[in-house]
Amino acid sequence: MSTAPPPAEAPPAPRRSLVHHPDFRRLWTGDALGQLGAQLTGIALPVLAVQNLAATEWEMGVLTAAETLAFLVIGLPAGAWVDRMRKRDVLVVADVVRGTVLAVVVAAALTGHASMPLLIGAALVVSVASTFFDVAHQSYVPWLVGLDHVVEGNSKLQSTQSVAMVVAPAVAGALLRVVTAPLLIAANVVTYLLSAFAVSRIRHREQPPAPETRRPLRAEIAEGLRFVVRQPLLRRIVACTGIGNLFGSATGALGAIYALRVLGLDTAAFGTVLSAGAIGGLVGAVAADRLSRLVGEARIIPVSALLFVPAAALPPLAAVVDWPPQVLLIAGGALFSFAVVVYNVAQVSFRQRLCPPALLGRMNASVRFFVWGTMPLGGLLGGWLGTTIGVVPTLWVGVAGVFVSALPVVLSPLVRMDELPRPDSPAVTTDGKDVTS
């Protein structure tokens, strides 16, 4: 009598896309609205400062510094505060604050009362709200979708940002032919308020720690810092990003002056250049997951960091070669946006997967303190260098700085690794020594 073979093991059920996750869709919608409006303001605010208020190189450096100063000043306590609060509520309040402040800027500009001190003050307030928003946003994704979906969630959010970077500059460039810069900023006011509404409809409510379990703020901040500085691979990623942001902000502070004054582009051409260059980010967001599997989820970090160097070198070449400047600006922007999206998807997913959930806010705030805290310093550096040695030489200083920024990850074990380590891997032991070969 023959026996029947055992039944075949059922194939695993396909993983359901986050497109079908209602709360993630609401977060995704809010993020899309906020990103679109912020990109419009990212074009309109420098145009308002350079063309309407005749801003100098130094004033543009100060404005750039103000836009990120909060990450340096309050970034660390913000992480501890976010870990004590419901992150959905933090996101809603931050959107409302940013929309309200920009509404004041719009009203002042339309009535002829705009000034550089007003823009700088508004940028400071928006940077405080953005500090809380960004820390809560990155810390909320793992709570909302689970650790198994963080790469997909981050890729979708990066795709949204890339689409906004493509669409918004083109729209802004076209609209600036017929409307004023303040009206574009007004559009950002609307998108921030709509974003607050979308996020407020998220049903998920994570339970913050009970008040009696809280420790002194200094102890909680120190815990987040220790987690970052004791992870050998994370230290290298933070060093790469922080140095890159320092020199990126230095050159970015002079971007509008370089395009509008040095190269002589009009506002429509400036918007078109930014839009076309941002297409690289869209490609990067779509390809990030596949490239990570092809190149290796660890190796893709130094590979993408190396791409920052030629991306930074192409724009200043536009001032010295006999080519249409838009060609080199677009090529540099496309390569940079592609590389930065691929880099960010890999390293942010690594951080979220590595960190215990209760520590996410403080970990993200600690990372932002190091990597975004250099940006206001970079803005001031760019303003000073632009005033002292000129705009184009400052851009070449930025190229050298971006090369230096890639070294911590290029000269690291990441080059020899295919997969990023899991929390229990020896590669992420907290003894302060690199043990990965």
N, C-alpha and C positions, 0 to 999 in steps of 0.2 A: 504494500500500500504506500503510495507516494504521498509525501507531504507537500502542501502548497508552499510556495516561497513566501517569505514574510512580506507584508505590504511595503511598497516603496515609501520612503520618508517624504512627507509632503514638502514641496518647495517653500521657502520662507515667503511670507506675504510681502509684496512690494511696499517700500516705505512711502507713506503718504506725503505729498508735497505740502509745504507750508502755505501754498496758495489756498488750501482748504482749511486753514487754521483761522477761525474768525477773529480772534484777538490779535494775531500777528498781522492780519490784513488791516486792522484798524491802526496798529502801530506803523505799518508800512505806508498807509495813506497819509497819516500825519507827518511822517518823515518826508514823504515825497513833496507835500505842500510846503513844509518848512524849507527843504532844500531848494526848491524852485525859487521861492521868494528871496532866500539868502543869496542865491546866485545873481538875481536881478540887482539886489542892493550892492553886491560885490563889484558890479560894473558901475552902477549909478553913483555910489558914494565917492570913489576916486574921481570920476568925471566932474561931479559937483565941486569937489575940492580943487581940482587942477584948473578947470575952465571957468567956473563961476566965482571961486574965492581966491584964485591965483596962488595956490599953495606952493611953497618952496620944497626943495628936497628934504630939508630938516622937518618941516611940518608934516610931510607925508610919512616920514619915518616915525614921528611921534604918534600919528594917527594909526599906523600899523601896529605900533607897540601897544596902544590903548586897546586895540581889538582883542588882544590875547593876554593882557597883563594880569587878569584875574587868575589865570591858571598858575601863575608864579606866586601870587600873593595869598590866595585863599584855596588853592587847589587841594592841599593836603587836608585841612579840616573839612572841606566840602565832601570829600570821600567818606569821612567818618559820619558826617551828618546824613548823607544819603543812605548809608547803611542802617540808619535809625528810622528812616521814613519810608512810606509807600512810594515806590519809584514812579508809579503812574501819576500821582499827585504832583510830584516834583516836575515832571515833564509838562503838565498842564500849566502850572504857575509860571514856569520859565518861559513858555510860549506867550502867555498873556503879558508878562513884563516886557519882553522884547518887542512885541507889537505896539505896546503903549509908548515906549521910549521912541521908537521910530516914527510914531504918529506925531510926537512933539517936533521932531526934526522936519517932518513934512510941513507942518503948520508954520514953523519959523521960516523955512525956505520960501514958501508960497507968499508970505507976507513981507519978504525982504529983510528978515532978521537973522538969517543964517550966518554963522561965523565958524572959523576953525575951532575956537574953544568949545563951541556948542557941539560940533561933530565929535571932537575928542572926548568930551564928557559923555555924550550918548554912547560912543563906542565902549567906554569904560563900563557903563551900566549893562549894556548888552553882553559884554564879555563875562560879567559876573553871572548873569542868567544863563549864558551858554555853558559856563563851567559846570553848573548844576545839571543842566540838561544833558550834556555829553556824558558826564560821569553816570548819571541815572540811566541814560539810554543804553550805554554799553553794558551796564550791570543788569539791566532788565531783560535783555534778550535770552540769556540762559534760563532765567526764572520762567520766562513766558513759553519757550519752545522746548526746553530740555537740552542737555549737553549733546545728544546725538544729532541735533539739528542746528547747532550753532554755526557750522560752516555754511550750510544752505542759507540760514537767516542772514548772516553777514554778507554773503554774496549778493543776495537780493537787495539788501540795503545799500551796498556799494553800487549795484546796478542803478538804483534809483538816483544816487548822487551823480553818477556818470551821465545818466540821461539828462538830469537837470543842468549839468555843466555843458552839455551839448546844446540843449534847447534854449536855455535862458540867455546866454550871450548873444545868440543870433537874434532872438526876440528883442533883447535890449538894444542891440545895434540898430535894428530896423526902427524900433519905437523912438529912439533918440533923434531920429530925423524929424519927427513930428511932435514929440512931447518932451517935456523937460525932465531932468534927472529926478527931482522930487516926486514926480508922479510915478516913476518906477519904484521908488522907495515906498510909496503908498501901497503899491501892489504887494510888497512884502508884508506890510501891516496886515493886509487881508489874509494872506497865506498863513501867517503865524496864528491868527485867531481861528482860522479854519482847522489848522493843525491841532490846536488846543481842543477844539470840539471833537475831532476824530479820536484823539487819544483818550479823552474823557469817557468815551463809550466802551473802552476796554473793560471787560467784565472780570478779568483775572485780578485778584487781590492777594498779593503776597503779604504774609504776616510779618511785620517787623519785629525785632527782638523786644521782649518785655522790658519796660523801663528799669525794673530792678536788676536786670542782668547787665546793664550798661556799666562800663568802667570809665575812668577819667579819659577825657578827650585825647590827652597827650599819649596815653597808653594805647588807645585804639589807632591813632595815627601811626605810632611807632610800629605797631604790628603790620600794617600795610607796607610801610617802608622796608621792614625786615624781609618780608616775603619777596619783594622785588630785588633788593640788593643781594640776597643770598642765593638767588637762582642764577647759576652761571650763564646759561644761554639767554635768559631774559635780560641780564645785565648788558650783554653784547647788543641785543636788539635795541634796548633803550639808548645805548650810546650812539648807535648808528642813527636812530631817528632823531635824537636830540641835536646832534651836530648838524645833520641835514636840515632840520628846521631852523637852526640858527642862521645858516647861510642862505637858505631858501627865503626866509623872511627879509633878510638884508636886501636881496635882489628884488623880491616881490614888492617891497616898499616903493621901489622906483619904476615898477612896471608901467604904470600909466604915463609917467613923465617920459620914459624911454619911447613908448609907442607914439604918444601924441605930440611930443615936442622934438625929440631927437630924430625919430624916423619920419615924422610928419604925417602919420595916419590920421584920418578923421575918426569920429566916434563910431560910425557904422562899420568901418574897416576894423577897428579895434575889437568890436563885439564879434565880428565874423571870425577874426583870428582866434579869439578865445573859444568860440563855439567849435570851430573845426578842429582845434587842438584837443578839445575835450573828448572827441570821438575815440581817441586812444583809450581813455578811461572806460568807456562803454565796452570796447572790445576786451579790455582787461577783466572787467567784471564778469562778462560772459565766459571768458576762457580761464578764469582763475582756478576753478575746481579741476578742470581737465589738465591744465599746466602743472598743477600741484601733483597730480598723480603721475604725469609723464616725467617731469624733472625730479620729483621728490619733494614732499611737503616741507622738508627742512632745507634742502638745497635751493629751493626757489627763492628763499629769502636773500641770500647773498647774490644770486644771479640777478634778481630784480633790482637790488641796490646798486649793482654795477651799471645798470642802464641809466641811472640818474645822471651819470657823468656826461655822456654825449648829449643827453637831453638838456642839460644846463649850458653846454657849450654852443648849441645851435643859435639861440637868440642873439648873443653879442656878435656873432659872425655877420648878422644882417647889417651891422653898421660899417663893415669893412669890405664886404664882397659885392660885386656888381650883379646881384640877383634881386628880384623883387623881395622886399623884406618880409612880406606876408608868407612866402614859401618857407623860409627858415623858422619864422616864429611858429607857424602851424606845425612843422615837423618836430620842433623841440617840444611844443606843448603836447602833441599827440604821444610822443615817446615817454615824456614825463608822466602824463596822466595814466598811460598804460602801466608803467612800472610801479607807480605808487599804489594803484588799486590792487595789483597782484601782490605786492609786498604787504599791504594792510590786511587783506583777507587772510593771508597766511599767519601773520604775527598776532593779529587780534584773536583769531580762532584759537591759536596756541595759548594765549593768555587766559581766555575764558575757560578752556578745557582744563588748564593746569590748576586754576585757583579754586579753593573751597568756596561754595556759594555765599556763605556768611561774610566772606572777606572781599567779595567782588568790588564793591563800591570803593573801599580803601585801596585795593590793588590798582584799579583803574585810575583813581585820583593820584596815586603815587607815580604811576607811569606818566600820566598827563603832566604832573608837576615837573618831571625831568624833561619830557620831550616837547611839551608846549611852553614850559617855563622859559625855554631859550628863545622863543619867538619874539616877545617884546624886546629882549636884548638885541635880537637880530634886526628888528625894525629900527631901533636907535642906531645900531651899527651902520645899517644901510643909509640912513639919513645923514650921518656924520661923514661916511666915506663919499657919498654922492656930492656933498658940499665941498669936501676937501680935495678929492682926486678926480671927481667927475662921474657921470652915470655909467658910461661904458667900461672904464677900468673897474668900477665896483662890481659889474656883472662878471668880469673875469676873476676877481677875487672869489666870487661865489662859486665859480667852476672849481677852483682849487679846494674850496671848503667842502663841496659835495664829494670830491674824490676822497678826501680824508674821512668823511662820514661813512663811506662804504667799508673802510678797513676793519672795523671791529667785527663785522659779520663775514667778510671775505677771508680774513685770517682767523678762522674759528672752526670748531668741529662741525658746524652746520654744513660746510662744503662737502664733508665726507659722509653725511647722514642722508638716508632716504626719508625716514619718518621722524617726525618730531616726537619726543618722548612723552609718555603718559605720566600722570602724577606719581605713580609708584616706581618709575624708572630710575636707575642709578644716575642718569644724566641730569636729573633735576634735584639731586640731593642738596641740602642747604648748608653744607659745610664750607661753602665758599671756594671749592676747588672744581675745576673742570675734570670730569671723570669720563667723559664720552670720547671714544676714539673713532 
